[in-house]
């Protein structure tokens, strides 16, 4: 796909889009960002759901990189 859109827990969205060196940058960030870019486009408050969860959510857009950081054989 040329784009995937996910609704995830806010902490997961932060990890997906975390820049290198940030507190939330880790294995998820590295693996995802090697092949794609991720950006949080909207926060979704608990009140948007019924019943409301105990966490905030976020919408994340993931798009493949034109040139991946790693080759297909290294996946």
C-alpha positions, 0 to 999 in steps of 0.5 A: 500500500502507498499509505496505511492509517492506524488508530492506536494508543497514544503511547504507541503512536509516539513510539512509532513516530519518535525521532532518534535520541528521544525518550520514546525512540526504541525498537518499534521506531527503528524497525518501522522507520527503516522502511517507512515514515510515521506521523501522528496526525490527530489525538483522539480523546477517551470521550470519543469512544463509548465506553471511554477507555482509560487511555488517549488514542492517536491516528498515525499515518505510515507511508513507505520510504521511496528508498528504504534505509535497509535492503529487502534482504536485510529485513 
